[in-house]
Amino acid sequence: MPLEAAMQRLDPRTAVITLSGPLTLGTALKSFDAQVQTLIDSGVSRVAVDLAASPYADSAGLGTLIHTAGLLTQRGGAMRLAGVSDRVRSMLHMTRTETLFLLDPDLPASLAAFGIAPSA
């Protein structure tokens, strides 16, 4: 199953990205990165990435997340990772990159951390 990304802009500064499939090197990852860059260039500075349906990430996927988090931080924003699988969490721990991310148990928790109430 290839990586699929669904993006939803909640307000001028905030977007949710829902990923399905592995976050791994390939055309789909390049496409995802380009979509994220477009969001950031349009003024989004807060991004919640829902990884609940993305069970695996390789070094390229991790690199894309690190790069995105850095860009958002430079612009005074933040990226939150929601629903991180045990496998991805283990990779973050092994690579000592877990401190670069704000991790939440699920998407509603990420949105709450941004001060966004859940929709009815």
PDB file as gemmi writes it, atoms N, CA and C in Angstrom:
CRYST1    1.000    1.000    1.000  90.00  90.00  90.00 P 1                      
ATOM      1  N   MET A   1       0.836  -1.181   0.000  1.00  0.00           N  
ATOM      2  CA  MET A   1       0.000   0.000   0.000  1.00  0.00           C  
ATOM      3  C   MET A   1       0.880   1.243   0.000  1.00  0.00           C  
ATOM      4  N   PRO A   2       0.743   2.108  -0.993  1.00  0.00           N  
ATOM      5  CA  PRO A   2       1.561   3.316  -1.030  1.00  0.00           C  
ATOM      6  C   PRO A   2       1.069   4.361  -0.033  1.00  0.00           C  
ATOM      7  N   LEU A   3       1.925   5.288   0.276  1.00  0.00           N  
ATOM      8  CA  LEU A   3       1.585   6.388   1.169  1.00  0.00           C  
ATOM      9  C   LEU A   3       0.528   7.279   0.524  1.00  0.00           C  
ATOM     10  N   GLU A   4      -0.492   7.608   1.300  1.00  0.00           N  
ATOM     11  CA  GLU A   4      -1.502   8.566   0.866  1.00  0.00           C  
ATOM     12  C   GLU A   4      -1.607   9.641   1.928  1.00  0.00           C  
ATOM     13  N   ALA A   5      -1.758  10.886   1.486  1.00  0.00           N  
ATOM     14  CA  ALA A   5      -1.858  12.010   2.411  1.00  0.00           C  
ATOM     15  C   ALA A   5      -3.113  12.816   2.109  1.00  0.00           C  
ATOM     16  N   ALA A   6      -3.906  13.035   3.149  1.00  0.00           N  
ATOM     17  CA  ALA A   6      -5.088  13.888   3.037  1.00  0.00           C  
ATOM     18  C   ALA A   6      -4.827  15.116   3.894  1.00  0.00           C  
ATOM     19  N   MET A   7      -4.997  16.279   3.295  1.00  0.00           N  
ATOM     20  CA  MET A   7      -4.720  17.522   4.009  1.00  0.00           C  
ATOM     21  C   MET A   7      -5.985  18.335   4.154  1.00  0.00           C  
ATOM     22  N   GLN A   8      -6.161  18.874   5.361  1.00  0.00           N  
ATOM     23  CA  GLN A   8      -7.332  19.682   5.652  1.00  0.00           C  
ATOM     24  C   GLN A   8      -6.882  20.931   6.400  1.00  0.00           C  
ATOM     25  N   ARG A   9      -7.217  22.071   5.863  1.00  0.00           N  
ATOM     26  CA  ARG A   9      -6.875  23.331   6.516  1.00  0.00           C  
ATOM     27  C   ARG A   9      -8.021  23.701   7.447  1.00  0.00           C  
ATOM     28  N   LEU A  10      -7.720  23.868   8.728  1.00  0.00           N  
ATOM     29  CA  LEU A  10      -8.740  24.165   9.718  1.00  0.00           C  
ATOM     30  C   LEU A  10      -8.973  25.660   9.894  1.00  0.00           C  
ATOM     31  N   ASP A  11      -7.921  26.428   9.748  1.00  0.00           N  
ATOM     32  CA  ASP A  11      -7.983  27.883   9.823  1.00  0.00           C  
ATOM     33  C   ASP A  11      -6.754  28.412   9.090  1.00  0.00           C  
ATOM     34  N   PRO A  12      -6.579  29.718   8.993  1.00  0.00           N  
ATOM     35  CA  PRO A  12      -5.441  30.224   8.205  1.00  0.00           C  
ATOM     36  C   PRO A  12      -4.067  29.732   8.663  1.00  0.00           C  
ATOM     37  N   ARG A  13      -3.933  29.376   9.940  1.00  0.00           N  
ATOM     38  CA  ARG A  13      -2.636  28.963  10.467  1.00  0.00           C  
ATOM     39  C   ARG A  13      -2.499  27.466  10.716  1.00  0.00           C  
ATOM     40  N   THR A  14      -3.602  26.720  10.694  1.00  0.00           N  
ATOM     41  CA  THR A  14      -3.581  25.337  11.165  1.00  0.00           C  
ATOM     42  C   THR A  14      -4.085  24.358  10.112  1.00  0.00           C  
ATOM     43  N   ALA A  15      -3.365  23.238   9.999  1.00  0.00           N  
ATOM     44  CA  ALA A  15      -3.780  22.180   9.071  1.00  0.00           C  
ATOM     45  C   ALA A  15      -3.595  20.819   9.726  1.00  0.00           C  
ATOM     46  N   VAL A  16      -4.404  19.868   9.253  1.00  0.00           N  
ATOM     47  CA  VAL A  16      -4.276  18.470   9.664  1.00  0.00           C  
ATOM     48  C   VAL A  16      -3.859  17.680   8.435  1.00  0.00           C  
ATOM     49  N   ILE A  17      -2.867  16.832   8.619  1.00  0.00           N  
ATOM     50  CA  ILE A  17      -2.430  15.926   7.563  1.00  0.00           C  
ATOM     51  C   ILE A  17      -2.651  14.510   8.080  1.00  0.00           C  
ATOM     52  N   THR A  18      -3.457  13.748   7.368  1.00  0.00           N  
ATOM     53  CA  THR A  18      -3.723  12.369   7.738  1.00  0.00           C  
ATOM     54  C   THR A  18      -2.989  11.467   6.758  1.00  0.00           C  
ATOM     55  N   LEU A  19      -2.078  10.671   7.293  1.00  0.00           N  
ATOM     56  CA  LEU A  19      -1.283   9.776   6.458  1.00  0.00           C  
ATOM     57  C   LEU A  19      -1.800   8.347   6.568  1.00  0.00           C  
ATOM     58  N   SER A  20      -1.822   7.651   5.439  1.00  0.00           N  
ATOM     59  CA  SER A  20      -2.177   6.239   5.390  1.00  0.00           C  
ATOM     60  C   SER A  20      -1.091   5.524   4.599  1.00  0.00           C  
ATOM     61  N   GLY A  21      -0.600   4.438   5.148  1.00  0.00           N  
ATOM     62  CA  GLY A  21       0.459   3.692   4.487  1.00  0.00           C  
ATOM     63  C   GLY A  21       1.824   4.067   5.047  1.00  0.00           C  
ATOM     64  N   PRO A  22       2.839   3.348   4.623  1.00  0.00           N  
ATOM     65  CA  PRO A  22       4.183   3.582   5.154  1.00  0.00           C  
ATOM     66  C   PRO A  22       4.791   4.894   4.672  1.00  0.00           C  
ATOM     67  N   LEU A  23       5.457   5.559   5.584  1.00  0.00           N  
ATOM     68  CA  LEU A  23       6.143   6.814   5.294  1.00  0.00           C  
ATOM     69  C   LEU A  23       7.574   6.454   4.886  1.00  0.00           C  
ATOM     70  N   THR A  24       7.719   6.095   3.596  1.00  0.00           N  
ATOM     71  CA  THR A  24       9.000   5.564   3.120  1.00  0.00           C  
ATOM     72  C   THR A  24       9.425   6.242   1.817  1.00  0.00           C  
ATOM     73  N   LEU A  25      10.705   6.109   1.510  1.00  0.00           N  
ATOM     74  CA  LEU A  25      11.301   6.694   0.323  1.00  0.00           C  
ATOM     75  C   LEU A  25      10.519   6.314  -0.926  1.00  0.00           C  
ATOM     76  N   GLY A  26      10.284   7.301  -1.764  1.00  0.00           N  
ATOM     77  CA  GLY A  26       9.604   7.036  -3.023  1.00  0.00           C  
ATOM     78  C   GLY A  26       8.867   8.267  -3.520  1.00  0.00           C  
ATOM     79  N   THR A  27       8.202   8.088  -4.632  1.00  0.00           N  
ATOM     80  CA  THR A  27       7.466   9.176  -5.270  1.00  0.00           C  
ATOM     81  C   THR A  27       6.389   9.738  -4.357  1.00  0.00           C  
ATOM     82  N   ALA A  28       5.685   8.866  -3.621  1.00  0.00           N  
ATOM     83  CA  ALA A  28       4.613   9.328  -2.741  1.00  0.00           C  
ATOM     84  C   ALA A  28       5.163  10.231  -1.631  1.00  0.00           C  
ATOM     85  N   LEU A  29       6.351   9.928  -1.122  1.00  0.00           N  
ATOM     86  CA  LEU A  29       6.956  10.769  -0.086  1.00  0.00           C  
ATOM     87  C   LEU A  29       7.331  12.134  -0.661  1.00  0.00           C  
ATOM     88  N   LYS A  30       7.852  12.150  -1.887  1.00  0.00           N  
ATOM     89  CA  LYS A  30       8.182  13.422  -2.542  1.00  0.00           C  
ATOM     90  C   LYS A  30       6.924  14.257  -2.746  1.00  0.00           C  
ATOM     91  N   SER A  31       5.853  13.613  -3.146  1.00  0.00           N  
ATOM     92  CA  SER A  31       4.582  14.305  -3.343  1.00  0.00           C  
ATOM     93  C   SER A  31       4.069  14.866  -2.021  1.00  0.00           C  
ATOM     94  N   PHE A  32       4.140  14.067  -0.969  1.00  0.00           N  
ATOM     95  CA  PHE A  32       3.736  14.521   0.365  1.00  0.00           C  
ATOM     96  C   PHE A  32       4.547  15.739   0.775  1.00  0.00           C  
ATOM     97  N   ASP A  33       5.857  15.677   0.607  1.00  0.00           N  
ATOM     98  CA  ASP A  33       6.731  16.786   0.983  1.00  0.00           C  
ATOM     99  C   ASP A  33       6.359  18.057   0.201  1.00  0.00           C  
ATOM    100  N   ALA A  34       6.085  17.922  -1.081  1.00  0.00           N  
ATOM    101  CA  ALA A  34       5.700  19.080  -1.892  1.00  0.00           C  
ATOM    102  C   ALA A  34       4.381  19.678  -1.410  1.00  0.00           C  
ATOM    103  N   GLN A  35       3.430  18.825  -1.039  1.00  0.00           N  
ATOM    104  CA  GLN A  35       2.145  19.310  -0.532  1.00  0.00           C  
ATOM    105  C   GLN A  35       2.333  20.069   0.781  1.00  0.00           C  
ATOM    106  N   VAL A  36       3.174  19.552   1.647  1.00  0.00           N  
ATOM    107  CA  VAL A  36       3.443  20.209   2.930  1.00  0.00           C  
ATOM    108  C   VAL A  36       4.118  21.558   2.697  1.00  0.00           C  
ATOM    109  N   GLN A  37       5.068  21.603   1.775  1.00  0.00           N  
ATOM    110  CA  GLN A  37       5.748  22.866   1.481  1.00  0.00           C  
ATOM    111  C   GLN A  37       4.753  23.917   0.986  1.00  0.00           C  
ATOM    112  N   THR A  38       3.808  23.496   0.154  1.00  0.00           N  
ATOM    113  CA  THR A  38       2.777  24.407  -0.339  1.00  0.00           C  
ATOM    114  C   THR A  38       1.938  24.944   0.824  1.00  0.00           C  
ATOM    115  N   LEU A  39       1.568  24.071   1.754  1.00  0.00           N  
ATOM    116  CA  LEU A  39       0.814  24.504   2.937  1.00  0.00           C  
ATOM    117  C   LEU A  39       1.590  25.548   3.732  1.00  0.00           C  
ATOM    118  N   ILE A  40       2.849  25.257   3.997  1.00  0.00           N  
ATOM    119  CA  ILE A  40       3.678  26.168   4.785  1.00  0.00           C  
ATOM    120  C   ILE A  40       3.849  27.498   4.052  1.00  0.00           C  
ATOM    121  N   ASP A  41       4.085  27.446   2.753  1.00  0.00           N  
ATOM    122  CA  ASP A  41       4.244  28.672   1.966  1.00  0.00           C  
ATOM    123  C   ASP A  41       2.972  29.513   1.937  1.00  0.00           C  
ATOM    124  N   SER A  42       1.818  28.866   2.154  1.00  0.00           N  
ATOM    125  CA  SER A  42       0.555  29.600   2.146  1.00  0.00           C  
ATOM    126  C   SER A  42       0.207  30.196   3.511  1.00  0.00           C  
ATOM    127  N   GLY A  43       1.092  30.024   4.488  1.00  0.00           N  
ATOM    128  CA  GLY A  43       0.890  30.655   5.786  1.00  0.00           C  
ATOM    129  C   GLY A  43       0.585  29.720   6.934  1.00  0.00           C  
ATOM    130  N   VAL A  44       0.458  28.421   6.680  1.00  0.00           N  
ATOM    131  CA  VAL A  44       0.206  27.475   7.762  1.00  0.00           C  
ATOM    132  C   VAL A  44       1.467  27.375   8.619  1.00  0.00           C  
ATOM    133  N   SER A  45       1.290  27.496   9.933  1.00  0.00           N  
ATOM    134  CA  SER A  45       2.437  27.377  10.842  1.00  0.00           C  
ATOM    135  C   SER A  45       2.210  26.323  11.924  1.00  0.00           C  
ATOM    136  N   ARG A  46       1.013  25.745  11.964  1.00  0.00           N  
ATOM    137  CA  ARG A  46       0.710  24.687  12.935  1.00  0.00           C  
ATOM    138  C   ARG A  46       0.135  23.495  12.171  1.00  0.00           C  
ATOM    139  N   VAL A  47       0.803  22.358  12.310  1.00  0.00           N  
ATOM    140  CA  VAL A  47       0.388  21.168  11.574  1.00  0.00           C  
ATOM    141  C   VAL A  47       0.286  19.991  12.539  1.00  0.00           C  
ATOM    142  N   ALA A  48      -0.849  19.331  12.493  1.00  0.00           N  
ATOM    143  CA  ALA A  48      -1.032  18.069  13.219  1.00  0.00           C  
ATOM    144  C   ALA A  48      -0.965  16.954  12.183  1.00  0.00           C  
ATOM    145  N   VAL A  49      -0.039  16.035  12.373  1.00  0.00           N  
ATOM    146  CA  VAL A  49       0.124  14.912  11.455  1.00  0.00           C  
ATOM    147  C   VAL A  49      -0.433  13.665  12.136  1.00  0.00           C  
ATOM    148  N   ASP A  50      -1.502  13.124  11.576  1.00  0.00           N  
ATOM    149  CA  ASP A  50      -2.133  11.925  12.116  1.00  0.00           C  
ATOM    150  C   ASP A  50      -1.476  10.697  11.489  1.00  0.00           C  
ATOM    151  N   LEU A  51      -0.724   9.976  12.306  1.00  0.00           N  
ATOM    152  CA  LEU A  51       0.018   8.795  11.842  1.00  0.00           C  
ATOM    153  C   LEU A  51      -0.645   7.483  12.256  1.00  0.00           C  
ATOM    154  N   ALA A  52      -1.883   7.537  12.713  1.00  0.00           N  
ATOM    155  CA  ALA A  52      -2.558   6.334  13.204  1.00  0.00           C  
ATOM    156  C   ALA A  52      -2.631   5.237  12.147  1.00  0.00           C  
ATOM    157  N   ALA A  53      -2.722   5.597  10.869  1.00  0.00           N  
ATOM    158  CA  ALA A  53      -2.806   4.605   9.788  1.00  0.00           C  
ATOM    159  C   ALA A  53      -1.493   4.482   9.024  1.00  0.00           C  
ATOM    160  N   SER A  54      -0.419   4.942   9.632  1.00  0.00           N  
ATOM    161  CA  SER A  54       0.902   4.849   9.014  1.00  0.00           C  
ATOM    162  C   SER A  54       1.807   4.058   9.961  1.00  0.00           C  
ATOM    163  N   PRO A  55       1.877   2.744   9.765  1.00  0.00           N  
ATOM    164  CA  PRO A  55       2.539   1.880  10.741  1.00  0.00           C  
ATOM    165  C   PRO A  55       4.061   1.897  10.719  1.00  0.00           C  
ATOM    166  N   TYR A  56       4.651   2.479   9.685  1.00  0.00           N  
ATOM    167  CA  TYR A  56       6.101   2.374   9.531  1.00  0.00           C  
ATOM    168  C   TYR A  56       6.655   3.624   8.874  1.00  0.00           C  
ATOM    169  N   ALA A  57       7.869   3.994   9.259  1.00  0.00           N  
ATOM    170  CA  ALA A  57       8.603   5.077   8.603  1.00  0.00           C  
ATOM    171  C   ALA A  57      10.052   4.641   8.463  1.00  0.00           C  
ATOM    172  N   ASP A  58      10.654   4.961   7.317  1.00  0.00           N  
ATOM    173  CA  ASP A  58      12.078   4.690   7.155  1.00  0.00           C  
ATOM    174  C   ASP A  58      12.843   5.997   7.377  1.00  0.00           C  
ATOM    175  N   SER A  59      14.143   5.969   7.130  1.00  0.00           N  
ATOM    176  CA  SER A  59      14.959   7.159   7.394  1.00  0.00           C  
ATOM    177  C   SER A  59      14.549   8.340   6.514  1.00  0.00           C  
ATOM    178  N   ALA A  60      14.096   8.077   5.299  1.00  0.00           N  
ATOM    179  CA  ALA A  60      13.649   9.165   4.422  1.00  0.00           C  
ATOM    180  C   ALA A  60      12.369   9.799   4.973  1.00  0.00           C  
ATOM    181  N   GLY A  61      11.451   8.962   5.432  1.00  0.00           N  
ATOM    182  CA  GLY A  61      10.225   9.481   6.028  1.00  0.00           C  
ATOM    183  C   GLY A  61      10.515  10.280   7.282  1.00  0.00           C  
ATOM    184  N   LEU A  62      11.393   9.751   8.118  1.00  0.00           N  
ATOM    185  CA  LEU A  62      11.791  10.454   9.334  1.00  0.00           C  
ATOM    186  C   LEU A  62      12.450  11.786   8.988  1.00  0.00           C  
ATOM    187  N   GLY A  63      13.302  11.779   7.979  1.00  0.00           N  
ATOM    188  CA  GLY A  63      13.957  13.009   7.547  1.00  0.00           C  
ATOM    189  C   GLY A  63      12.964  14.061   7.080  1.00  0.00           C  
ATOM    190  N   THR A  64      11.918  13.629   6.386  1.00  0.00           N  
ATOM    191  CA  THR A  64      10.886  14.555   5.931  1.00  0.00           C  
ATOM    192  C   THR A  64      10.155  15.171   7.119  1.00  0.00           C  
ATOM    193  N   LEU A  65       9.841  14.354   8.120  1.00  0.00           N  
ATOM    194  CA  LEU A  65       9.181  14.875   9.314  1.00  0.00           C  
ATOM    195  C   LEU A  65      10.077  15.860  10.062  1.00  0.00           C  
ATOM    196  N   ILE A  66      11.353  15.536  10.195  1.00  0.00           N  
ATOM    197  CA  ILE A  66      12.296  16.426  10.878  1.00  0.00           C  
ATOM    198  C   ILE A  66      12.412  17.751  10.137  1.00  0.00           C  
ATOM    199  N   HIS A  67      12.540  17.682   8.821  1.00  0.00           N  
ATOM    200  CA  HIS A  67      12.660  18.895   8.005  1.00  0.00           C  
ATOM    201  C   HIS A  67      11.411  19.766   8.154  1.00  0.00           C  
ATOM    202  N   THR A  68      10.249  19.148   8.093  1.00  0.00           N  
ATOM    203  CA  THR A  68       8.989  19.887   8.217  1.00  0.00           C  
ATOM    204  C   THR A  68       8.872  20.536   9.587  1.00  0.00           C  
ATOM    205  N   ALA A  69       9.191  19.786  10.637  1.00  0.00           N  
ATOM    206  CA  ALA A  69       9.136  20.341  11.992  1.00  0.00           C  
ATOM    207  C   ALA A  69      10.071  21.536  12.116  1.00  0.00           C  
ATOM    208  N   GLY A  70      11.251  21.440  11.521  1.00  0.00           N  
ATOM    209  CA  GLY A  70      12.208  22.547  11.561  1.00  0.00           C  
ATOM    210  C   GLY A  70      11.693  23.786  10.842  1.00  0.00           C  
ATOM    211  N   LEU A  71      11.099  23.597   9.670  1.00  0.00           N  
ATOM    212  CA  LEU A  71      10.543  24.737   8.938  1.00  0.00           C  
ATOM    213  C   LEU A  71       9.444  25.429   9.731  1.00  0.00           C  
ATOM    214  N   LEU A  72       8.574  24.624  10.334  1.00  0.00           N  
ATOM    215  CA  LEU A  72       7.475  25.199  11.111  1.00  0.00           C  
ATOM    216  C   LEU A  72       7.999  25.938  12.342  1.00  0.00           C  
ATOM    217  N   THR A  73       9.005  25.387  12.999  1.00  0.00           N  
ATOM    218  CA  THR A  73       9.601  26.037  14.160  1.00  0.00           C  
ATOM    219  C   THR A  73      10.234  27.369  13.769  1.00  0.00           C  
ATOM    220  N   GLN A  74      10.923  27.398  12.625  1.00  0.00           N  
ATOM    221  CA  GLN A  74      11.535  28.640  12.142  1.00  0.00           C  
ATOM    222  C   GLN A  74      10.501  29.729  11.921  1.00  0.00           C  
ATOM    223  N   ARG A  75       9.284  29.348  11.590  1.00  0.00           N  
ATOM    224  CA  ARG A  75       8.211  30.307  11.324  1.00  0.00           C  
ATOM    225  C   ARG A  75       7.357  30.570  12.563  1.00  0.00           C  
ATOM    226  N   GLY A  76       7.860  30.139  13.721  1.00  0.00           N  
ATOM    227  CA  GLY A  76       7.148  30.380  14.964  1.00  0.00           C  
ATOM    228  C   GLY A  76       5.990  29.436  15.205  1.00  0.00           C  
ATOM    229  N   GLY A  77       5.959  28.331  14.482  1.00  0.00           N  
ATOM    230  CA  GLY A  77       4.869  27.375  14.606  1.00  0.00           C  
ATOM    231  C   GLY A  77       5.324  26.078  15.226  1.00  0.00           C  
ATOM    232  N   ALA A  78       4.547  25.032  14.979  1.00  0.00           N  
ATOM    233  CA  ALA A  78       4.857  23.731  15.554  1.00  0.00           C  
ATOM    234  C   ALA A  78       4.184  22.631  14.741  1.00  0.00           C  
ATOM    235  N   MET A  79       4.749  21.441  14.879  1.00  0.00           N  
ATOM    236  CA  MET A  79       4.160  20.247  14.295  1.00  0.00           C  
ATOM    237  C   MET A  79       3.945  19.248  15.421  1.00  0.00           C  
ATOM    238  N   ARG A  80       2.769  18.651  15.463  1.00  0.00           N  
ATOM    239  CA  ARG A  80       2.441  17.624  16.443  1.00  0.00           C  
ATOM    240  C   ARG A  80       2.189  16.325  15.697  1.00  0.00           C  
ATOM    241  N   LEU A  81       2.707  15.221  16.243  1.00  0.00           N  
ATOM    242  CA  LEU A  81       2.474  13.902  15.665  1.00  0.00           C  
ATOM    243  C   LEU A  81       1.453  13.178  16.524  1.00  0.00           C  
ATOM    244  N   ALA A  82       0.397  12.708  15.896  1.00  0.00           N  
ATOM    245  CA  ALA A  82      -0.689  12.036  16.610  1.00  0.00           C  
ATOM    246  C   ALA A  82      -0.761  10.568  16.220  1.00  0.00           C  
ATOM    247  N   GLY A  83      -1.097   9.724  17.189  1.00  0.00           N  
ATOM    248  CA  GLY A  83      -1.323   8.312  16.907  1.00  0.00           C  
ATOM    249  C   GLY A  83      -0.100   7.567  16.406  1.00  0.00           C  
ATOM    250  N   VAL A  84       1.066   7.895  16.925  1.00  0.00           N  
ATOM    251  CA  VAL A  84       2.315   7.266  16.477  1.00  0.00           C  
ATOM    252  C   VAL A  84       2.314   5.798  16.892  1.00  0.00           C  
ATOM    253  N   SER A  85       2.555   4.906  15.929  1.00  0.00           N  
ATOM    254  CA  SER A  85       2.583   3.471  16.208  1.00  0.00           C  
ATOM    255  C   SER A  85       3.794   3.120  17.076  1.00  0.00           C  
ATOM    256  N   ASP A  86       3.727   1.971  17.715  1.00  0.00           N  
ATOM    257  CA  ASP A  86       4.853   1.513  18.538  1.00  0.00           C  
ATOM    258  C   ASP A  86       6.117   1.386  17.704  1.00  0.00           C  
ATOM    259  N   ARG A  87       5.972   0.935  16.465  1.00  0.00           N  
ATOM    260  CA  ARG A  87       7.142   0.750  15.587  1.00  0.00           C  
ATOM    261  C   ARG A  87       7.802   2.090  15.252  1.00  0.00           C  
ATOM    262  N   VAL A  88       6.992   3.085  14.929  1.00  0.00           N  
ATOM    263  CA  VAL A  88       7.542   4.412  14.618  1.00  0.00           C  
ATOM    264  C   VAL A  88       8.117   5.038  15.891  1.00  0.00           C  
ATOM    265  N   ARG A  89       7.411   4.885  17.006  1.00  0.00           N  
ATOM    266  CA  ARG A  89       7.906   5.423  18.283  1.00  0.00           C  
ATOM    267  C   ARG A  89       9.266   4.804  18.632  1.00  0.00           C  
ATOM    268  N   SER A  90       9.412   3.503  18.387  1.00  0.00           N  
ATOM    269  CA  SER A  90      10.678   2.820  18.642  1.00  0.00           C  
ATOM    270  C   SER A  90      11.790   3.399  17.769  1.00  0.00           C  
ATOM    271  N   MET A  91      11.465   3.676  16.510  1.00  0.00           N  
ATOM    272  CA  MET A  91      12.457   4.275  15.608  1.00  0.00           C  
ATOM    273  C   MET A  91      12.871   5.658  16.101  1.00  0.00           C  
ATOM    274  N   LEU A  92      11.900   6.445  16.543  1.00  0.00           N  
ATOM    275  CA  LEU A  92      12.211   7.777  17.076  1.00  0.00           C  
ATOM    276  C   LEU A  92      13.128   7.658  18.290  1.00  0.00           C  
ATOM    277  N   HIS A  93      12.862   6.679  19.126  1.00  0.00           N  
ATOM    278  CA  HIS A  93      13.688   6.473  20.317  1.00  0.00           C  
ATOM    279  C   HIS A  93      15.101   6.019  19.940  1.00  0.00           C  
ATOM    280  N   MET A  94      15.186   5.034  19.022  1.00  0.00           N  
ATOM    281  CA  MET A  94      16.500   4.506  18.614  1.00  0.00           C  
ATOM    282  C   MET A  94      17.368   5.585  17.974  1.00  0.00           C  
ATOM    283  N   THR A  95      16.738   6.484  17.213  1.00  0.00           N  
ATOM    284  CA  THR A  95      17.496   7.526  16.523  1.00  0.00           C  
ATOM    285  C   THR A  95      17.641   8.791  17.368  1.00  0.00           C  
ATOM    286  N   ARG A  96      17.084   8.734  18.572  1.00  0.00           N  
ATOM    287  CA  ARG A  96      17.140   9.858  19.513  1.00  0.00           C  
ATOM    288  C   ARG A  96      16.537  11.133  18.935  1.00  0.00           C  
ATOM    289  N   THR A  97      15.496  10.955  18.153  1.00  0.00           N  
ATOM    290  CA  THR A  97      14.819  12.109  17.552  1.00  0.00           C  
ATOM    291  C   THR A  97      13.458  12.387  18.189  1.00  0.00           C  
ATOM    292  N   GLU A  98      13.059  11.568  19.172  1.00  0.00           N  
ATOM    293  CA  GLU A  98      11.741  11.776  19.756  1.00  0.00           C  
ATOM    294  C   GLU A  98      11.612  13.138  20.427  1.00  0.00           C  
ATOM    295  N   THR A  99      12.736  13.705  20.858  1.00  0.00           N  
ATOM    296  CA  THR A  99      12.677  15.018  21.501  1.00  0.00           C  
ATOM    297  C   THR A  99      12.437  16.152  20.495  1.00  0.00           C  
ATOM    298  N   LEU A 100      12.547  15.857  19.209  1.00  0.00           N  
ATOM    299  CA  LEU A 100      12.306  16.881  18.184  1.00  0.00           C  
ATOM    300  C   LEU A 100      10.822  17.055  17.888  1.00  0.00           C  
ATOM    301  N   PHE A 101      10.006  16.138  18.397  1.00  0.00           N  
ATOM    302  CA  PHE A 101       8.583  16.134  18.055  1.00  0.00           C  
ATOM    303  C   PHE A 101       7.715  16.264  19.294  1.00  0.00           C  
ATOM    304  N   LEU A 102       6.547  16.836  19.080  1.00  0.00           N  
ATOM    305  CA  LEU A 102       5.507  16.865  20.093  1.00  0.00           C  
ATOM    306  C   LEU A 102       4.586  15.703  19.767  1.00  0.00           C  
ATOM    307  N   LEU A 103       4.520  14.708  20.659  1.00  0.00           N  
ATOM    308  CA  LEU A 103       3.770  13.485  20.405  1.00  0.00           C  
ATOM    309  C   LEU A 103       2.469  13.480  21.216  1.00  0.00           C  
ATOM    310  N   ASP A 104       1.390  13.120  20.549  1.00  0.00           N  
ATOM    311  CA  ASP A 104       0.087  13.026  21.190  1.00  0.00           C  
ATOM    312  C   ASP A 104      -0.504  11.646  20.921  1.00  0.00           C  
ATOM    313  N   PRO A 105      -1.363  11.155  21.823  1.00  0.00           N  
ATOM    314  CA  PRO A 105      -1.933   9.821  21.632  1.00  0.00           C  
ATOM    315  C   PRO A 105      -2.864   9.723  20.425  1.00  0.00           C  
ATOM    316  N   ASP A 106      -3.525  10.841  20.086  1.00  0.00           N  
ATOM    317  CA  ASP A 106      -4.463  10.817  18.959  1.00  0.00           C  
ATOM    318  C   ASP A 106      -4.668  12.235  18.423  1.00  0.00           C  
ATOM    319  N   LEU A 107      -5.384  12.331  17.308  1.00  0.00           N  
ATOM    320  CA  LEU A 107      -5.600  13.622  16.663  1.00  0.00           C  
ATOM    321  C   LEU A 107      -6.366  14.604  17.546  1.00  0.00           C  
ATOM    322  N   PRO A 108      -7.437  14.191  18.248  1.00  0.00           N  
ATOM    323  CA  PRO A 108      -8.116  15.156  19.114  1.00  0.00           C  
ATOM    324  C   PRO A 108      -7.182  15.783  20.159  1.00  0.00           C  
ATOM    325  N   ALA A 109      -6.235  15.007  20.682  1.00  0.00           N  
ATOM    326  CA  ALA A 109      -5.277  15.545  21.650  1.00  0.00           C  
ATOM    327  C   ALA A 109      -4.356  16.577  20.994  1.00  0.00           C  
ATOM    328  N   SER A 110      -3.932  16.311  19.758  1.00  0.00           N  
ATOM    329  CA  SER A 110      -3.093  17.278  19.043  1.00  0.00           C  
ATOM    330  C   SER A 110      -3.845  18.585  18.798  1.00  0.00           C  
ATOM    331  N   LEU A 111      -5.091  18.466  18.371  1.00  0.00           N  
ATOM    332  CA  LEU A 111      -5.893  19.666  18.110  1.00  0.00           C  
ATOM    333  C   LEU A 111      -6.142  20.428  19.405  1.00  0.00           C  
ATOM    334  N   ALA A 112      -6.413  19.725  20.479  1.00  0.00           N  
ATOM    335  CA  ALA A 112      -6.619  20.384  21.779  1.00  0.00           C  
ATOM    336  C   ALA A 112      -5.364  21.148  22.205  1.00  0.00           C  
ATOM    337  N   ALA A 113      -4.193  20.568  21.938  1.00  0.00           N  
ATOM    338  CA  ALA A 113      -2.941  21.242  22.285  1.00  0.00           C  
ATOM    339  C   ALA A 113      -2.769  22.539  21.485  1.00  0.00           C  
ATOM    340  N   PHE A 114      -3.370  22.594  20.285  1.00  0.00           N  
ATOM    341  CA  PHE A 114      -3.359  23.821  19.484  1.00  0.00           C  
ATOM    342  C   PHE A 114      -4.506  24.761  19.883  1.00  0.00           C  
ATOM    343  N   GLY A 115      -5.322  24.335  20.848  1.00  0.00           N  
ATOM    344  CA  GLY A 115      -6.441  25.159  21.287  1.00  0.00           C  
ATOM    345  C   GLY A 115      -7.647  25.080  20.358  1.00  0.00           C  
ATOM    346  N   ILE A 116      -7.748  23.996  19.627  1.00  0.00           N  
ATOM    347  CA  ILE A 116      -8.868  23.815  18.694  1.00  0.00           C  
ATOM    348  C   ILE A 116      -9.827  22.786  19.281  1.00  0.00           C  
ATOM    349  N   ALA A 117     -11.069  23.200  19.463  1.00  0.00           N  
ATOM    350  CA  ALA A 117     -12.077  22.310  20.018  1.00  0.00           C  
ATOM    351  C   ALA A 117     -12.472  21.272  18.982  1.00  0.00           C  
ATOM    352  N   PRO A 118     -12.784  20.057  19.415  1.00  0.00           N  
ATOM    353  CA  PRO A 118     -13.209  19.033  18.468  1.00  0.00           C  
ATOM    354  C   PRO A 118     -14.522  19.434  17.813  1.00  0.00           C  
ATOM    355  N   SER A 119     -14.660  19.082  16.540  1.00  0.00           N  
ATOM    356  CA  SER A 119     -15.903  19.410  15.834  1.00  0.00           C  
ATOM    357  C   SER A 119     -16.987  18.425  16.238  1.00  0.00           C  
ATOM    358  N   ALA A 120     -18.221  18.884  16.142  1.00  0.00           N  
ATOM    359  CA  ALA A 120     -19.355  18.075  16.602  1.00  0.00           C  
ATOM    360  C   ALA A 120     -19.610  16.893  15.702  1.00  0.00           C  
TER     361      ALA A 120                                                      
END                                                                             
